[in-house]
Amino acid sequence: MLDQGAPPQNRPSPSGAPGLAGRLMRRKPVERLVEEGGQGDGGTLRRSLGMWQLTMISIGATLGTGIFVVLGESVPKAGPAVTISFVIAGLTALFSALSYAELAGSIPVAGSSYSYAYATMGELVAWVCGWCLVLEYGVSVAAVAVGWGEYLNELLDGTIGVTIPDALSAAPGEADGAIMNLPGLLVVLLAMVFLLGGAKESATANTIMVVVKIAALVLFCTIGFMGFKSGNYADFMPLGTAGVSAAAASLFFSYIGFDAASTAGEEAKNPQRDLPRAIMLSLVIVTALYVLVAAVAVGAWNWKDFEGSEATLAAIMNDVSGQSFWGTLLAAGAVISIASVVLTVLYGQTRVLFAMSRDGLVPKTFGKVSKKTGTPRVNTVIVSLFCGALASVIPLGKLVDATSIGTLFAFGLVNIAVIVLRRTRPDMPRTFRVPLGWLFPVLGFGFCAYNMFSLDSATWKVFGVWMVVGLVFYFLYGMSRSRLATAEK
C-alpha cells in the first residue's frame, strides 16, 4: 500500500521492483502510521497521558536546559544582548512548533519528525531526520547531565561543605586529572529507573519536578532583581550582531524539548486534540521564563563575569544576597529540575528509536515492549547506557553545539513536511493548522538554516561525520530490512 499522494516514481516499476530512486523515496502512508500506533514487538504501549501530562513532558524536556546549564556559556558570546539571542532562538522554535503542532494532530505517532518525514518526503529523508533525532536527543541528554553535576556540587558545598573532586566530576580535558563525570552518569541511570517503571509513573514524577523548577526560577528572579544594576546594560551589544547570532544558535539547544510531547503520540489518550495544545502552551511558558531569567541575570552581573562560571544562577544569588543560603536553595531546585530534562528527553529518544525499529530501519530489539510495564525496556537500557557514557567523558560545550545542529536540521525538515503534506493530502483531517498558509513554515525553515550556519566549522565537521556514519548504516542495513522494502518483495 502506498500513500495516494505519492508521485509516480514511488510506485513499483512494471517489472514489479522499484528502481533505486523509488526505493529511497518510498513513503509510508499516514493511515498505516496511525494504524500501527502503539504496536511493538511482544506488546503495545499504553495510552495513559492527558493534556496536562503532555504539557508537563514538553516543559520538563525544555525548561531548565538553557537557563541552568547553557546561560553561562552564551552570555560571553553576546553580552547583555543575550536576551535578544533568546528571543531569536524562541522565534525559530515558535515557527517550528507551529508545524509540529499541525503534524502532531494529524499524525499522532511516537516517531515525531522522523515519522512526519516518512509520510511526506520518503524513506531516505526520514532516515536522515531520525538519525538527526538520535543526535538531538541522545547528545542533549548527555549535555544536560553534565550541567546537573555542576549544580550537585554547588548543593553539596552549601549543605555539607564538600564537593566531588574534579577527577570524578569533569570530563577528560575539562580539568587537570579529570577521569570522568560521575554525576552525569548517575543522573542518566536514575532517569532510566523511572522510565522502566512505565510512562504514567514517569510523567507523574516529571510533573512534580517541573513544579519545583518553576518555583526555583521564580525565586531566582525575586532575589536577583534586588541586585539589578542598569549599568550592566550600558554596553548592550559588545560583540555585535555576529555574537548575538552565535549565542542564539547555541541557545536553540534550550528549546529542543517541546517536541518531546510529539514523541508521546502513541501513549496519549486523545493525541489529535491534546498534542497541538500541549506543544504551543509549553513553548509560550518556557520562552517567557527564559527571557525573564536572562534579563535579571545580566542585570545582576556584568556580562564579563559569566566567563568560566559554573552553576551560574546559584552564584548570582549568593553574590546578590551576600549569603550562601539562597544559592544553595536554588541549587537544590536545579538538581531536581535538570533531572526532569534528562528524564523527558531520554523518554523521547527511546520512542523515536521504537518507531524506527517498528519500520525495520534499526534492530528489532529497540521495538520490544514489556507486557508488564508497556514500555520498551531493552531500548531504554541501551539508550541510557549510551547517553550516560557520553555524559561521563565529553565536555559540555561540544555536546551543546552538536545537539543544536542536529535539532535545527530535523526542525527544518518538519517545516518542509507541513508544506508537502498540504500539497499531497489537502483533504486530510487536521485538528490544528499553521496560520497564514505556507508563510510560517517557510519562515521556520529559514530561521533553522540561519541558525545552523551561525555554528562554527568544528560543529559542522562533527555533523558531517555523523551523517556519513548514518548513511552508511542505512545503505548497509536499513534499506534492505525496511518493512516497506520487504512488502515490495
Secondary structure in CASP SS format (residue, H / E / C, confidence):
PFRMAT SS
TARGET T0000
AUTHOR 0000-0000-0000
METHOD secondary structure of the structure
MODEL  1
M C 1.00
L C 1.00
D C 1.00
Q C 1.00
G C 1.00
A C 1.00
P C 1.00
P H 1.00
Q H 1.00
N H 1.00
R C 1.00
P C 1.00
S C 1.00
P C 1.00
S C 1.00
G C 1.00
A C 1.00
P C 1.00
G C 1.00
L H 1.00
A H 1.00
G H 1.00
R H 1.00
L H 1.00
M H 1.00
R C 1.00
R C 1.00
K C 1.00
P C 1.00
V H 1.00
E H 1.00
R H 1.00
L H 1.00
V H 1.00
E H 1.00
E C 1.00
G C 1.00
G C 1.00
Q E 1.00
G E 1.00
D E 1.00
G C 1.00
G E 1.00
T E 1.00
L C 1.00
R C 1.00
R C 1.00
S C 1.00
L E 1.00
G C 1.00
M H 1.00
W H 1.00
Q H 1.00
L H 1.00
T H 1.00
M H 1.00
I H 1.00
S H 1.00
I H 1.00
G H 1.00
A H 1.00
T H 1.00
L C 1.00
G C 1.00
T H 1.00
G H 1.00
I H 1.00
F H 1.00
V H 1.00
V H 1.00
L H 1.00
G H 1.00
E H 1.00
S H 1.00
V H 1.00
P H 1.00
K H 1.00
A H 1.00
G H 1.00
P H 1.00
A H 1.00
V H 1.00
T H 1.00
I H 1.00
S H 1.00
F H 1.00
V H 1.00
I H 1.00
A H 1.00
G H 1.00
L H 1.00
T H 1.00
A H 1.00
L H 1.00
F H 1.00
S H 1.00
A H 1.00
L H 1.00
S H 1.00
Y H 1.00
A H 1.00
E H 1.00
L H 1.00
A H 1.00
G H 1.00
S H 1.00
I C 1.00
P C 1.00
V C 1.00
A C 1.00
G C 1.00
S C 1.00
S H 1.00
Y H 1.00
S H 1.00
Y H 1.00
A H 1.00
Y H 1.00
A H 1.00
T H 1.00
M C 1.00
G C 1.00
E H 1.00
L H 1.00
V H 1.00
A H 1.00
W H 1.00
V H 1.00
C H 1.00
G H 1.00
W H 1.00
C H 1.00
L H 1.00
V H 1.00
L H 1.00
E H 1.00
Y H 1.00
G H 1.00
V H 1.00
S H 1.00
V H 1.00
A H 1.00
A H 1.00
V H 1.00
A H 1.00
V H 1.00
G H 1.00
W H 1.00
G H 1.00
E H 1.00
Y H 1.00
L H 1.00
N H 1.00
E H 1.00
L H 1.00
L H 1.00
D H 1.00
G H 1.00
T H 1.00
I C 1.00
G C 1.00
V C 1.00
T C 1.00
I C 1.00
P C 1.00
D H 1.00
A H 1.00
L H 1.00
S H 1.00
A C 1.00
A C 1.00
P E 1.00
G C 1.00
E C 1.00
A E 1.00
D C 1.00
G C 1.00
A C 1.00
I C 1.00
M C 1.00
N E 1.00
L H 1.00
P H 1.00
G H 1.00
L H 1.00
L H 1.00
V H 1.00
V H 1.00
L H 1.00
L H 1.00
A H 1.00
M H 1.00
V H 1.00
F H 1.00
L H 1.00
L H 1.00
G C 1.00
G C 1.00
A H 1.00
K H 1.00
E H 1.00
S H 1.00
A H 1.00
T H 1.00
A H 1.00
N H 1.00
T H 1.00
I H 1.00
M H 1.00
V H 1.00
V H 1.00
V H 1.00
K H 1.00
I H 1.00
A H 1.00
A H 1.00
L H 1.00
V H 1.00
L H 1.00
F H 1.00
C H 1.00
T H 1.00
I H 1.00
G H 1.00
F H 1.00
M C 1.00
G C 1.00
F C 1.00
K C 1.00
S H 1.00
G H 1.00
N H 1.00
Y H 1.00
A C 1.00
D C 1.00
F C 1.00
M C 1.00
P C 1.00
L C 1.00
G H 1.00
T H 1.00
A H 1.00
G H 1.00
V H 1.00
S H 1.00
A H 1.00
A H 1.00
A H 1.00
A H 1.00
S H 1.00
L H 1.00
F H 1.00
F H 1.00
S H 1.00
Y H 1.00
I H 1.00
G H 1.00
F H 1.00
D H 1.00
A H 1.00
A H 1.00
S H 1.00
T H 1.00
A H 1.00
G C 1.00
E C 1.00
E C 1.00
A E 1.00
K C 1.00
N C 1.00
P H 1.00
Q H 1.00
R H 1.00
D H 1.00
L H 1.00
P H 1.00
R H 1.00
A H 1.00
I H 1.00
M H 1.00
L H 1.00
S H 1.00
L H 1.00
V H 1.00
I H 1.00
V H 1.00
T H 1.00
A H 1.00
L H 1.00
Y H 1.00
V H 1.00
L H 1.00
V H 1.00
A H 1.00
A H 1.00
V H 1.00
A H 1.00
V H 1.00
G H 1.00
A H 1.00
W C 1.00
N C 1.00
W H 1.00
K H 1.00
D H 1.00
F H 1.00
E C 1.00
G C 1.00
S C 1.00
E C 1.00
A C 1.00
T H 1.00
L H 1.00
A H 1.00
A H 1.00
I H 1.00
M H 1.00
N H 1.00
D H 1.00
V H 1.00
S H 1.00
G C 1.00
Q C 1.00
S H 1.00
F H 1.00
W H 1.00
G H 1.00
T H 1.00
L H 1.00
L H 1.00
A H 1.00
A H 1.00
G H 1.00
A H 1.00
V H 1.00
I H 1.00
S H 1.00
I H 1.00
A H 1.00
S H 1.00
V H 1.00
V H 1.00
L H 1.00
T H 1.00
V H 1.00
L H 1.00
Y H 1.00
G H 1.00
Q H 1.00
T H 1.00
R H 1.00
V H 1.00
L H 1.00
F H 1.00
A H 1.00
M H 1.00
S H 1.00
R H 1.00
D C 1.00
G C 1.00
L C 1.00
V C 1.00
P C 1.00
K H 1.00
T H 1.00
F H 1.00
G H 1.00
K E 1.00
V C 1.00
S C 1.00
K C 1.00
K C 1.00
T C 1.00
G C 1.00
T C 1.00
P C 1.00
R H 1.00
V H 1.00
N H 1.00
T H 1.00
V H 1.00
I H 1.00
V H 1.00
S H 1.00
L H 1.00
F H 1.00
C H 1.00
G H 1.00
A H 1.00
L H 1.00
A H 1.00
S H 1.00
V H 1.00
I C 1.00
P C 1.00
L H 1.00
G H 1.00
K H 1.00
L H 1.00
V H 1.00
D H 1.00
A H 1.00
T H 1.00
S H 1.00
I H 1.00
G H 1.00
T H 1.00
L H 1.00
F H 1.00
A H 1.00
F H 1.00
G H 1.00
L H 1.00
V H 1.00
N H 1.00
I H 1.00
A H 1.00
V H 1.00
I H 1.00
V H 1.00
L H 1.00
R H 1.00
R H 1.00
T H 1.00
R C 1.00
P C 1.00
D C 1.00
M C 1.00
P C 1.00
R C 1.00
T C 1.00
F C 1.00
R C 1.00
V C 1.00
P C 1.00
L C 1.00
G C 1.00
W C 1.00
L H 1.00
F H 1.00
P H 1.00
V H 1.00
L H 1.00
G H 1.00
F H 1.00
G H 1.00
F H 1.00
C H 1.00
A H 1.00
Y H 1.00
N H 1.00
M H 1.00
F C 1.00
S C 1.00
L C 1.00
D C 1.00
S H 1.00
A H 1.00
T H 1.00
W H 1.00
K H 1.00
V H 1.00
F H 1.00
G H 1.00
V H 1.00
W H 1.00
M H 1.00
V H 1.00
V H 1.00
G H 1.00
L H 1.00
V H 1.00
F H 1.00
Y H 1.00
F H 1.00
L H 1.00
Y H 1.00
G H 1.00
M H 1.00
S H 1.00
R H 1.00
S C 1.00
R H 1.00
L H 1.00
A H 1.00
T H 1.00
A H 1.00
E H 1.00
K C 1.00
END
